[in-house]
């Protein structure tokens, strides 16, 4: 009976890992405590360690952020900011300001769960 329970536990753990979807560039996130996102997939704004900017895995120049987010942002949706731990905070803030000008009202900061 215990073997069956461990098998079910392992199956559910693997299934839940497969359900995670984050359309973001692979970055080294800072650690922190955060709530789980809802199933509604938000727009992802990523900055990697070389300060390259991505909107949902598509590379964009800093002057293109605003128009790209206007094109992709759905009404009443959040923007997840996924910045590498080594990324410069200035470029992250500039990207968030461009997203704000494009109509983003709510930002969620992606962190690595401790």
C-alpha positions in Angstrom: 0.0 0.0 0.0 2.8 2.4 0.8 4.5 1.6 -2.5 1.3 2.6 -4.4 1.1 5.8 -2.4 4.7 6.7 -3.3 4.1 5.9 -6.9 1.0 8.1 -7.0 2.9 10.9 -5.2 5.8 10.7 -7.8 3.3 10.7 -10.7 1.4 13.8 -9.4 4.7 15.6 -8.8 5.9 15.0 -12.3 2.6 15.9 -13.8 2.5 19.2 -11.9 6.1 20.0 -13.1 5.0 19.4 -16.7 2.1 21.8 -16.3 4.3 24.8 -15.5 4.3 27.3 -18.4 6.3 30.4 -18.3 7.0 31.9 -21.7 10.2 33.5 -20.7 13.9 33.5 -21.6 16.0 31.3 -19.3 17.4 33.6 -16.6 18.9 33.2 -13.2 16.1 34.6 -11.0 16.7 36.1 -7.6 15.3 34.1 -4.6 12.2 35.1 -2.8 8.7 34.1 -1.6 5.9 34.5 -4.1 2.4 33.3 -4.8 1.6 30.8 -7.6 0.3 32.4 -10.8 -3.2 31.7 -12.0 -3.7 29.6 -15.1 -4.3 32.7 -17.2 -0.9 33.2 -18.8 0.4 36.8 -18.5 2.7 38.6 -20.8 6.4 38.1 -19.9 9.0 40.8 -20.1 12.5 39.3 -19.7 16.0 40.8 -19.3 18.9 38.4 -19.4 22.4 38.8 -17.9 23.7 40.5 -21.0 20.9 43.1 -20.7 19.1 41.8 -23.8 15.3 42.4 -23.6 12.6 39.9 -24.6 8.8 40.0 -24.8 7.5 36.5 -24.6 10.8 35.0 -25.8 11.0 37.4 -28.8 14.1 39.6 -28.7 13.3 43.3 -28.9 15.3 46.5 -28.9 14.6 49.0 -26.1 12.9 51.4 -28.5 10.5 48.5 -29.7 9.3 47.5 -26.2 6.4 49.9 -26.1 4.9 48.9 -29.5 5.5 45.2 -28.9 3.7 45.2 -25.6 0.8 47.3 -27.0 0.4 44.7 -29.7 0.4 41.7 -27.3 -1.1 43.0 -24.0 -4.6 41.9 -23.4 -7.0 44.1 -21.3 -6.7 43.5 -17.5 -3.7 41.2 -17.8 -0.5 41.3 -15.8 3.1 41.6 -17.0 5.6 39.3 -15.5 9.1 40.8 -15.2 11.7 38.1 -15.4 15.1 39.7 -14.9 18.3 37.8 -14.4 20.0 38.3 -11.0 23.0 39.8 -12.8 21.0 42.2 -15.1 21.4 45.9 -14.6 18.5 47.4 -12.7 18.5 50.4 -14.9 17.6 48.5 -18.0 15.0 46.6 -16.1 13.4 49.8 -14.9 13.5 51.3 -18.4 11.8 48.2 -19.8 9.1 48.4 -17.1 8.5 52.1 -17.8 8.1 51.4 -21.5 5.6 48.6 -20.7 3.8 51.1 -18.4 3.5 53.6 -21.3 2.2 50.8 -23.5 -0.7 50.2 -21.1 0.6 47.7 -18.5 -0.8 48.5 -15.1 0.2 45.6 -13.0 3.6 44.0 -12.8 4.6 40.7 -11.2 8.3 40.1 -10.4 9.4 36.5 -11.1 11.6 35.0 -8.4 13.1 31.5 -7.8 11.1 29.9 -4.9 13.2 29.1 -1.9 
